[in-house]
Amino acid sequence: MSATALKIGWIGAGRMGAQLIVRLLDAGYEVSVYNRTASKVAHLAERGARVVGTPVELADRDVVFAMVSTSRDLEAVMLGEGGLLTGASSPRVIADASTVSAEASAVIREAANARGSDFLATPVSGNPKVIAAGKLTVAVSGPREVFDSIEPVLNVFGRAVTYVGDGEVARLVKIAHNVMLGVVTQCLAEITVLVEKGGVSRADFLAFLNDSVMGSIFTQYKTPAFVNLDFTPTFTMDLLQKDFDLGLQAANTLNAPMPIASATRQIVAQAAGAGRGLDEDFATLLLEVARGAGLDLTPENVTIDDGLTPAVRS
């Protein structure tokens, strides 16, 4: 069977999921989609996806991906009323791309295996602009032979797919990644406010930083938000706070000290408590640092290349 002959199911077509579904459709896959709010996937139906009313209607698929917000959401779409694992049959492979705890993942893996389905943890790194630029990355854990069987599908998602081991270890990899995301952003906010208070524009400082060895794809694509104060959400403060909590829970379980992450989590909680949650990007950490420094930031209105020009697909 060719890779594109695999029938794909998808649960959770939010900002990220919808973009990945489009990539699969463009690559020639047959995709059926469940989303809690059906009206939000009408555009995918126009692109050729089949929309279903419950997750269990995807049980005839070869591979079903899930991308939901929390461990509770994952349990609901898998084991709740109309859940994927509640019907007479189950898909051959379930691949979960949500950022959830290893414990929640293990529960779903056990339930899937009991029904004859293989299970992979497939969390991703990126946002909708990263997907459009073809730069998404994927960490995968579970049975190696199952990963090998669907690796061509995962390669459609973006730039790189890394198999990291058995069981739930991909969850730990993704949570560690997101903890670093928060810590780096908080550090970037602090030094940007420092130099602005010393008389340097944010645009000039970040241009220097991005051209130095300390610059990265991440610092470059956060630069427009920092310079022009456009906090259109790519990843929200409440989701970042959830991932810090998952990371610190893992650190406690594994007896791994994380003092910097612990301190940053308190700053994130303070920002979330100030109302920066659902509607703004977590880069608003910059505003919290500026407030503490007595600075009232204004947009610099500078044209900035975020380094995420969409890749041209042949």
C-alpha positions in Angstrom: 0.0 0.0 0.0 1.4 3.4 -0.9 1.6 6.0 1.9 -1.1 8.2 0.3 -3.5 5.2 0.2 -3.7 5.3 4.0 -7.0 6.7 5.1 -6.5 9.5 7.7 -8.8 10.6 10.5 -8.2 13.8 12.4 -9.7 15.0 15.8 -9.3 18.6 16.7 -9.0 21.1 13.9 -8.0 24.3 15.7 -5.4 26.8 14.4 -2.7 24.1 14.2 -4.8 21.1 13.3 -6.5 22.8 10.4 -3.2 23.8 8.8 -1.8 20.2 9.1 -5.0 18.8 7.6 -4.6 21.1 4.6 -1.0 19.8 4.1 -2.3 16.2 4.2 -5.1 17.0 1.7 -2.6 18.8 -0.6 -0.3 15.7 -0.4 -3.1 13.5 -1.7 -4.4 11.9 1.5 -8.0 11.1 2.1 -8.9 12.9 5.4 -12.0 12.7 7.6 -12.3 15.3 10.3 -14.0 15.7 13.7 -14.1 19.0 15.4 -16.1 20.0 18.5 -17.5 23.0 16.6 -18.4 21.7 13.2 -18.9 25.1 11.6 -15.2 25.8 12.1 -14.2 23.1 9.6 -16.4 24.1 6.7 -13.4 25.4 4.9 -11.8 22.0 5.2 -14.8 20.3 3.7 -14.4 22.8 0.7 -10.9 21.5 0.3 -12.0 17.9 0.2 -12.1 16.7 3.8 -15.1 14.6 5.0 -16.5 16.1 8.2 -18.0 13.7 10.8 -20.2 14.3 13.9 -18.4 12.2 16.5 -14.9 10.8 16.9 -16.1 7.2 16.8 -17.1 7.7 13.2 -13.3 7.8 12.4 -12.8 4.2 13.7 -12.5 2.8 10.2 -9.5 5.0 9.4 -6.0 3.5 9.0 -4.5 6.3 11.1 -6.3 8.8 13.4 -4.5 11.9 14.6 -5.7 13.9 17.7 -4.7 17.4 18.5 -6.6 18.8 21.5 -5.8 21.2 24.3 -5.7 19.2 27.5 -5.4 15.8 29.0 -9.1 16.0 29.9 -10.0 16.8 26.3 -8.0 13.8 25.0 -9.8 11.5 27.4 -13.1 12.8 26.3 -12.5 12.4 22.5 -11.1 8.9 23.1 -13.1 7.4 25.9 -16.1 9.7 26.4 -19.5 9.5 24.8 -19.0 8.9 21.0 -15.3 8.6 21.6 -12.9 7.1 19.1 -12.4 4.0 21.3 -16.1 3.3 22.2 -17.3 1.6 19.0 -17.3 -1.8 17.5 -14.0 -1.3 15.8 -10.9 0.9 16.2 -8.3 2.4 13.9 -5.0 0.6 13.2 -3.0 3.5 14.6 -3.8 6.4 16.8 -1.2 9.2 16.8 -1.8 11.9 19.4 -0.2 15.3 18.7 -1.6 17.0 21.8 0.6 18.4 24.6 -0.5 16.3 27.6 1.0 14.6 30.5 2.7 11.2 30.2 0.3 9.8 32.7 -2.8 10.8 30.6 -1.0 9.5 27.4 -0.4 6.1 29.1 -4.1 5.7 30.0 -5.1 6.3 26.3 -2.3 4.0 25.1 -3.5 1.2 27.3 -7.1 1.6 26.2 -6.0 1.7 22.5 -3.8 -1.4 22.9 -6.6 -3.3 24.6 -8.8 -2.7 21.5 -6.1 -3.8 19.1 -4.9 -0.3 18.1 -1.3 0.8 18.1 -0.6 4.2 19.7 2.1 6.8 19.1 2.7 10.1 20.9 3.5 12.6 18.2 3.7 16.1 19.7 4.8 18.9 17.4 6.8 22.1 17.7 5.5 25.2 15.9 2.5 27.4 15.2 0.4 28.1 12.1 3.0 30.3 10.5 5.7 27.7 11.2 3.5 25.1 9.5 2.9 27.4 6.5 6.7 27.9 6.2 7.3 24.1 6.2 9.3 24.3 9.4 7.2 22.3 11.9 9.1 19.5 13.8 7.7 16.4 15.3 8.8 14.2 18.2 7.5 10.6 18.2 7.5 7.8 20.8 5.9 4.3 20.8 6.7 1.1 19.0 9.4 1.7 16.4 7.8 -0.5 13.8 4.5 1.5 14.1 6.5 4.7 13.7 8.2 3.4 10.6 4.8 2.4 9.0 3.5 6.0 9.2 6.6 8.1 9.0 5.8 9.2 5.4 2.6 10.7 6.7 4.4 12.6 9.5 7.0 13.9 7.0 4.2 15.8 5.3 3.8 18.0 8.4 7.1 19.9 8.0 10.8 20.0 8.3 11.8 17.1 10.6 10.5 14.1 12.4 12.5 12.6 15.3 11.8 9.2 16.9 12.8 9.6 20.5 12.0 6.2 22.0 9.4 3.9 23.5 6.3 4.7 25.6 5.5 8.3 26.6 9.0 9.9 26.3 7.9 12.2 23.4 5.6 13.8 25.9 8.5 14.7 28.1 10.5 16.0 25.1 7.6 18.3 24.1 7.0 19.5 27.6 10.7 20.3 28.1 10.6 22.1 24.8 7.7 24.3 25.9 9.3 25.1 29.3 12.3 26.3 27.3 9.9 28.4 25.2 8.7 30.2 28.2 12.1 30.7 29.9 13.7 32.0 26.7 10.8 34.4 26.0 11.0 35.7 29.6 14.8 36.3 29.2 14.3 37.9 25.8 11.7 40.2 27.3 14.0 41.2 30.2 17.0 42.1 28.1 14.9 43.9 25.5 13.4 46.1 28.3 16.8 46.6 29.7 18.3 48.0 26.5 15.2 50.1 25.8 15.4 51.7 29.2 19.1 52.5 28.4 18.0 54.3 25.2 18.2 51.6 22.5 15.2 50.8 20.3 13.8 47.4 20.4 14.1 47.0 16.6 17.9 47.9 16.7 18.6 45.6 19.6 16.8 42.6 18.2 18.3 43.1 14.8 21.7 42.9 16.4 20.7 39.8 18.5 19.2 38.0 15.6 22.4 38.4 13.6 24.6 37.2 16.4 25.3 33.6 17.5 22.5 34.1 20.2 19.9 34.6 17.5 17.6 31.8 16.4 14.6 31.0 14.3 12.5 31.6 17.4 14.0 35.0 18.4 13.5 36.2 14.8 9.9 35.2 14.5 9.1 36.7 17.9 10.8 40.0 16.9 7.8 41.6 15.1 5.6 41.0 18.2 8.3 42.6 20.5 8.9 45.6 18.1 5.4 46.4 17.0 3.4 45.0 19.9 1.3 42.8 17.7 0.2 40.0 20.1 -2.0 38.1 17.7 -2.0 34.7 19.5 0.2 31.8 18.2 0.4 30.3 21.7 -1.4 31.7 24.7 -0.4 32.4 28.3 -2.9 29.9 29.7 -1.5 27.1 27.6 2.1 28.1 28.5 1.1 28.0 32.2 -0.4 24.5 31.7 2.9 23.3 30.1 5.0 24.8 32.9 2.9 22.9 35.4 3.4 19.7 33.4 7.1 20.3 33.3 7.5 21.0 37.0 5.3 17.9 37.8 7.7 15.8 35.7 10.7 17.4 37.4 9.3 16.6 40.8 8.6 13.0 39.8 12.1 12.6 38.3 13.8 14.5 41.1 15.3 17.0 38.6 15.8 20.5 40.0 14.5 23.3 37.8 14.9 26.6 39.7 14.9 28.9 36.6 11.8 27.2 35.2 10.1 27.4 38.7 10.7 31.2 38.9 9.5 31.7 35.3 6.3 29.8 36.0 5.5 32.3 38.8 6.0 35.2 36.3 3.7 33.4 33.8 1.1 32.9 36.5 1.3 36.6 37.4 0.8 37.6 33.7 -2.1 35.1 33.4 -3.6 36.5 36.6 -3.4 40.0 35.1 -5.7 38.9 32.3 -3.2 37.9 29.6 -4.7 34.5 28.8 -6.9 33.5 25.9 -6.8 36.4 23.5 -3.1 37.4 23.3 0.2 35.7 22.5 2.4 34.7 25.4 4.9 37.3 24.0 2.9 39.8 26.2 5.4 38.7 28.9 7.3 41.8 27.4 4.5 44.1 28.7 4.7 42.6 32.2 8.5 43.1 32.3 8.1 46.7 31.0 5.4 47.5 33.6 7.8 46.4 36.3 10.5 48.6 34.9 8.2 51.6 34.7 8.2 51.7 30.9 5.0 52.4 28.8 5.9 50.6 25.5 4.5 51.8 22.2 4.7 50.1 18.8 7.8 51.1 16.8 6.0 50.5 13.5 9.1 49.0 11.8 8.8 46.4 9.0 10.3 43.2 10.3 11.1 39.9 8.5 10.0 37.1 10.8 11.9 34.5 8.8 8.8 32.5 8.1 8.1 33.1 4.5 5.8 30.2 3.4 7.7 27.5 1.6 6.9 27.0 -2.0 5.6 23.4 -2.4 6.1 21.6 -5.7 
